[in-house]
């Protein structure tokens, strides 16, 4: 076995060596971007097929003969299977796919674990196939990014190129699952916050277009949500689209903060896995019973709303039975009010259903929930305006509402614009798409500076942005600038003993530690220079009497931008670094940070 491993290793090394001599890195990147796009599209097709297979199984075997009560149980079955799969097979957290990509880029040198190339497909397939109220897009984006990262790692490419391959994987995943090549490109630029350069644009485009083309071959060229009816854009409706943009921005704020707080509550308040399953499963079942549109991704409801068939969303709901019982005794106006209240409740409880699904152990993303809520928000806004006599097209509003909510939740207006245009074929509605998306984005920016994906990392200082200075500081790690060649001394040492240490040191700062290695203070050479040549004082003074407190003490896990703020606030040039127990680790100097900063900046700015 050892001999076989050695032969495989030698063969692998020979392939890498051949590549280095015959294929330049520039050409390799273009070639890899093609394969990343193809593999990402294949993964997207595999996930959709897996989901549809389970859905057919559920519908044909479990829900035959009108036994619709199974819809209340199947999501819990899917969540349980996904939770057991993650806990006992994957043994790693695979939720929050986009956040994990952002974290890998900023904190893990663009390395994504190999199991992410398949684990998210299985986990999200089980969750969504059985009716979990989440989307498949974020898991497949994580899958595509993992494919890009691991391919780059296999060819021993550097961190900068691995980051680009992650972007190619994400662009390919979006292009493949949505048949939206432009959206794949702009998603990578806006959400993953990669800078558009001549070096990066070609691989991203190759990956996105390749994935979309393969998706066309496998599933046809029809858009995901084809429009049967849509009215042309009219200039006089611009004010109403502006109002919709503000509404979408406010609902995006509710979506972002509400989902974040519910997730945190469920994570910290319920620790037991089975209790989480019980609470999440019961919550989801009750919500699906009251509001059947919350079952699954909700794409059928989106199709109904953008094609003017809102009443179909009432099927199998308690409201449908109530309306049938009321019959002709219900006035048209009262019917409209009840219908609006029903859809408003769906908007309110969709995030609860999504958090119940993921919090209980399911695997899914927020792409589909944001599209679903956007369509409902657009429809409700249009219906209210029509009741007020404004006469706006509900199908158009449902369509652009999707772009508005996606732009607000993801802080990605370009992604919202191009994705919805490509999803529906509604290119003639670019103007309202732009109006609603931009206003929604500006509205939420007044209250929340980061998207739901990024806010967790931003709070820890671990987020890359389009600010190059901040990005470089985020990429710098404490261990890369830590200096450990300082001689430590003890508080009980005499001045005479200190002089011997000084004669052997090349530094003019001496960290003072106790017997447990904890930092007690520092001693500067300048502070003892006037007495170190007076032998009569060698036994009179001890280090404990001569040491001083440092201007500040840095924790090893402190983000580099906070380190620089500390240097600026104190005016220091050297500061000691300790661990969480205040044990001394070394020193960091401002000059060392500047040198490392310049090196990283040059590396990541090369075209």
N, C-alpha and C positions, 0 to 999 in steps of 0.2 A: 504493500500500500504506500509506504514511504517513497519507494522507487517510482511508483506511478505518479505521485504528487510532484516529485522532482521533475519528471519528464514533462508533465503538464505545465509546470512553472517555467521550464526552459523554453518550451514551445511558445508560451505566451510572451516571454521576454523577446524571443526572436521576431514575433509579429510586431511588437512595439518598436523594436529596433528597425525593422524593415520600413515601417510607416514613417519613422523619423527621417529616414534617408530618401524616401521616394514620394512622400506626400507632405506638402507644406502644411503648417498649422492652419493657415487661412483657408486652404482648400478642404482640409479635414473638417473644419467647422461647418462649412457649407454642406458637405456630404452628410455629416452627422445631423444637421438641422432637418434634412430631408427624411432621414430614418426616424428621428424623434417625432416629426409630424405624422409619419405613417403609423408608427407604433401607438401614438396617442389616439389617432382616429380609430385604430383597431381596438384599443382599450375602451373607447367611448361606445363603439358598436357592440362590443362584448357586454358592457354594463347594461346598455339599453335592452339587448336581447335577454339577458338574465332577468331583468326587471319584468319584461313582458311575459317571459316564461312563467314566472311565479304568479303574475297577475292572471294569466289564463288558467293556471292550476287552481287558484283561489276562486275565480268566477265559475269555472266549469265543474269543479269537484265539490267545493264547499258552499257555494251560493246558488246552486241549482235549485229549481222549484221554488223560487221567490223567498228563499230563506235569508233575507237581507240582514237578519240579526247577526249573522256571521261577520258583517262589516265591523261590528263592535269588538270582536275578539281577535280577528286576524292581525291588526296592527300590533297588539300586545305579543302575539306569537312571533312576529318579525323582530320586534325589539328584543325579546328574550333570546332568540337565536343569535342575533347580531352581538348582543352583550356577552353571551357565552363564548362566541367566536373570538371576540376581542380579548376577553379575560384569560381564556385557556389555550388559545392557539397563537394569536398575535402577541399577546402579553405586552402591549404597548398602547398608548393613547393615540388613536387615529382620527379624533374629532378635530373640528376647526381647521380644515385643510388649508385654506388660504393663509391663515395666521401661522400655521406651521411652515409654510413656504417662506413667508416674510422672516420668520425667526431663523430658518436655515440660512438665508442669505446674509442676515446681519450678524448672527452669533455662532453659526456652525460651519463657516467657510464654504457655504453653498452645498454642504453634504446632506443628502436626504437618505434615510435608511432604505435598504433594498426592498424590504417587505412592503413598503408603500406603493410599489409598482403593481401589487395585486390585492393587498389586504383591504384597501378602500373599496375596490370593486365588489368583493364578497360582502363586506359589512353593509355598504349602502344598498346593494342589490337586495339583501334580505330585509333591510329596514323599509325601503320604498316599495318593493314588490308586494309586501304584505299590507301596505297602506299607511306607513309612517308619514307624518305631515311635514316632510322636508324635501330637499331637492338632491339630484344626483350630480349636479354640475361641480360643486366644490370638491367632492371626492375624486371626480375624474380629472380635475385640474391638478390636484395633489398627485394623482397617478402619473399624469403627463410630466409634471415637474420632476418626479422621482425617476422617471425613465431618462429624462435629459441629464439629471445630476449623475446617475449611475453610469450612463454611457460615457460621459466626460471623464468620470473617475476611472473607468476601465481603460481609457486611452491616456491616463496620467496627465490630463490637462490641468492648467493652473486655476486658481480660484476665480479669476475674472472670467475665464471661458466657461467654467462650470456655472457661474451665475447666468451667463448668456444662454446656456443650454437649458437651464431651468425655465427661463423666459420662453424659449422655443417650445418646451413641453407644455407650458401653460397656454401659449397661443395656439398650439396644435389641438389641445383638448377643447378649447372654446370653439375653434373652427370646426372640429370634428363633431362635437355633440350638438351644436346649434346650426351647423352649415353657415357659419358667419366668419369669413376670413378677415374682414376689416376689424370686426369686433375683437377677434383674437389678438390682433396686433395692438389695438389701443388699450385693451384690458391689461396687457403686459406692461405697457407704458404708464398707465394711470394707477392701477391697483397694486402691481408689484413694484412700481416706482423706479423702473429702469429708464435710464436716459437714452434718448434716441440719437444715435450717432451713425455715421456711414458704415462703421464696422458691425453694428448690431441690427440695422434695419433689414439687410438682405437675409440673414439667417431666420429672423422672426417671420418675414414674409414667406420664405420658402416653407417653413414648418407649418404656418397657418394655411397657406394655399394647398399644400400637399394633403393635409388632414381633411380639408373641405372637399377636395377632389375625390379622395378615397370615400368620404361619407356619401358624396353624390353617387358613386359607383355602387355602394352597398345598399343605399336606401332611396335613391332617386333624387331628382333636383327640386322637388316641391319644397317650399318653405315650411317651417315647423307649424306655423299658425297661418295658413292661407286665408286671405281676406275675400269674403264673398260680397260684402257690401261695405263701401267706404266713400264718404263724400269728399269732394275736392276741398282744398284749403281756401278759406275766404278771409280777406284782410280784416273785415269788420268783426271777426271773431277773436282777434288777437287779445283784447282785454280779458275774455273768458278763459283763454289758454293761460294767460298770466295768473289769473286767480287759481286755476288748477295747479300751476307750478308752485304757488305758495302753499296750497293744501298738501301737495305731495311732499314738500319740504318738511312741513310740520308732522305729517304722518311718518316720514322717514326718521324724524327725531324720536317719535314715540317708539318706532320699531327698534332703533338702535339702543336707546337707553332702557327701554322696557325689556328687551331680550337680554341685554347684558346683566341687568339687575336680577331677572328671574333665573338666569344661569348661575349667577353667583350665589343666590339664595339656595338653589337646589344642590349646588356643589358643596356648600359649607354646612347646610342644615341637615342634610340627609347623607350619612356616610355609608350605611349598609346597602350593598348592591341590590338585594332582594326587596328592601323597602323602597328603594328608588324605582325599581320595576313596578312595584305595587302602586305607588303614588302616581308615577308617570302614566302607567297603563290605564288606571281608573280615570284619571283626568282626561286622557286622550279619548277613551271610549265614550265618556259622557259628552264631550264636545262633538264627537262625530255623530252621536245619536241626535243631538240638538241641531247640528249644522253639518249635514253630509258633505258639502263642498270642501270641508277640511280634511277629508279622506285623501291620502296620497299627495301627489305633487300639485294637484289642482289644475292641470293643463286642460282638462275637458271643460272646466268652468271658464277658463280664459277664452277658449275657442267659442263657447256660447256667447260670452259677453261681447267679443269683438265682432261677432256676426249677428248681433241683435236678438239673441234668444235667451234673455235673462230668466224667464220663467222656468226653463229646464233645470236651473240650479236649485229649484225648490223640491225636486223629486225625492221621495222617500223621507222627507223631513216632517216633523210635527206641524210645521206651518202649513204644508200642503194639505194635511188632513183637516186643519182648522179652517182653511179657506174653503175646502169642499163642503164642510159642515155648514159654514155661514151662508154659502150660496149667494143668491141674488140679494140678500138683505144687506150686503156690504156695499157701500158706495164706492165709486171709482176713486175718489180722493182718499178715503180711509184705506182702501186697498194699497194705494201708492205709498202711504205713510207706513203701513205695516211692512211692505216690501223693502222700503228704505231702512227701516229699523232692523230688519233681518240682515241685510247686507252690512249695515254699520256694525252689528254685533260680530259678524264674520271678520271684519277688519280688526275689531278689538281683540278677538280671541285667537286669531291666527298665530300670533307670536307665542301664546300660551301653548297651543297645540305643538308648535315646532320645538319649544323648549322641553315640553313633556316628552317628546320623541327622543331628542338627543340626550336630555338629562337622565332619562331612564336607561340609557345604554345604546340607543340607536346611533346610526352613522348617517349623516346627511348635511347638506349645506343650506344657505339662505338665498341662493339664486332663485329657485322656484318659489319660495314664500314671498320674496320681494316682487317678482313678476305677478304672482297671484294677487297680492294685496294692491299692487299698482292698477291692475285691471279693474278690481272692485272699487277702488277709490275713484278712478276715472268715471266708471259707470254711475256711481252714487252722486258724484259732483254734477255730471251732466243731467241726471234725472231731476235733481233739485233745481238746477237752472231752468229746465224745461217746465217744471211746475210753477216757476216764477215768470214764465212767458218769454224766455230768452231764445228758445228754439235752437239748441246746439245738437250736433250729431253724437249720439251716445256711443256708437261704435268707434268713432275717431277718438273720443275722450278715453274710452277704455284702453285703446291702443297706446296713446301717448302717455296715459297714466302709468303704464308699465315702465316706460323710459324715465318718467319723473321719479318714481320711487326707487328704481335701481340707481339712478344718478345720485339721489340723496343718501341712500343707505351705504353705497360703496364709495361715495365721493368721487364719482367717475362719470361726468356728463357725456364725454365722447363715447364711452362704452355704452351708455344708455341709448344714445342717439342711433349709433350704427347697429347695435345689437337688435333693437326693435325693428329698424328698417329692414334688416336682413332676415329676421325671424318671420316677418309677415309679408315681405315684398311691398311694404308701404312706402316706397321711396318718394312718392308724390307728396308725402306728409312730412318731409324733412323740416319745413319751417316750424310747424307746431311741435315737432319732436325737439327741435333746438330750443324753442321758447320755454317749454315746460321743463326740460332737463336742466337748462342753465339756471332758471329761477329756483327750481327745487334745490339745486346744489348751493346757490347763494343763500337760500333761506336756512338750510341746516348748518351752513358754515358760521352763521351768526351765533349758534348755540353750541355746536360740537365740531372741534377742529379736526377730528380724526374719524375715519370710517369704523364700522363695527369690527372689521378685520384687524385694523391697525391700533385701535385704542388700547388694547391690553399691552402691546409692546411699547407704545408711546409712553405709557405711564411708568415703564421700567427703564426708559431711555435706550431701548433695544431696536428702534425702528429706523430703517433707512428711508430717506425722503429725497426729493429733488434738490435739496440744499447740499452742495458738494462738501462744504466744510463740516457740516454735521455728520454726513455720511462717513467721511474719513475717520472722524473721531469715534463713530459707532463701530467701525471695523477694527479700530485699534483695541487691543486687549492689554490688561494690566501686566500679564506675564511677558509680553513682548517689550515692555519698557522698564521692567523691574530690574534694578541693579542690586546685586547681592555681595559685592566685594568690599563691604564696610566691615571693619573689625569691631566686634561687640565688646563691651566692657561692663563690669559689675559695679553697683553703687558703693560697695565696701572697699574697692581698690584705692590704694593711696596714690598721691600725686607722683611719687617715685615710680610706682608700677606703671602708672599712666604714661610717664615719659618714655619708658621702654617700649610701650605699645605704639606711641606716636612715632618713634624712630623706625618702626617696621612698617608703618602704614603709608599708603600713597594718597590717602584721603584726609580731608581736614574736618570731617564730621564723624562722630563716634556714637552709635546708638547705645544707650544704657538699658540693660535688661536685668531682670531678677533671675532666680534659679529655675523658674518655670518657663523662662523664655519670653515673659511679658515685657512690653516696652514700658520703661519707667520715665525716660526722658532722653535728651541728647546732650552731647558735650561738643562744643565748637572749639577748634584749635585757637581761634582768635581770643577766646575767653581765658585761656590759660597761658597765652604766649608770654605775658609779662612776669609770670612766676615760675615757669617751667625750667628756668636756668638758675634757680636758687635752691641748692641742695638742702639748705636748712629748713625749707618748707615742705620737703618731700613726705615727711610723716605727719605733718600738721593737718594737711587737707586730704579729704577723700573725694572720690568722684561724686558721691551723693551730695556733697556740699557745693560742688562746682557745676553740676549739671543744670540744665534749664528745660523748660517745657517747649516742645516744638510749636510752631505757629498753628499747625493743624496736623491731624493724624488721618491718613486715608485708609479706608477699608479696601481689601483686595477685590471685592465684588462691586466696587463703585464704578458706574459708567464713566467713560473717558471724558465726556462733555462736562460731567459734574467735577471730575478731577481738575479740568482746566478752569472751571469757575472757582474752585477752591484756591488754585494758584493765583488767580486774578484778585480774589478778595483779600488774600493774606500778603501778597507781594513776595512770597517765598520763591526760591529757585530749586530747593530740595525739600521733600517732605517724606516722612517715614510711612511705611505701609504695614498694616497689621491684619490678622485674620479676625473672625468673629469673637474670639476669646482674647483679643488684644496681644496675641503672640507676634513678636517682631518677624517680618518676612524680608524686608529690604527697604530701599529708597527709590523714589521716582524723582527725576530731575526734569525741569521744564525744557532744557536743551535736548534731552533724550526724546521727549515727546515731539518736539519740533522736527528732529531728524527723522523719526519714524513716520510722522505725519507727511513730510515731504516725499518719503519713499513710497508710501501707499498712494498718495495723490498722483504721483507720476505714473505709477503702475496702472491705476484705474482710469487715467485720462488718456492713455495711449490710444491712438486710432489704429 
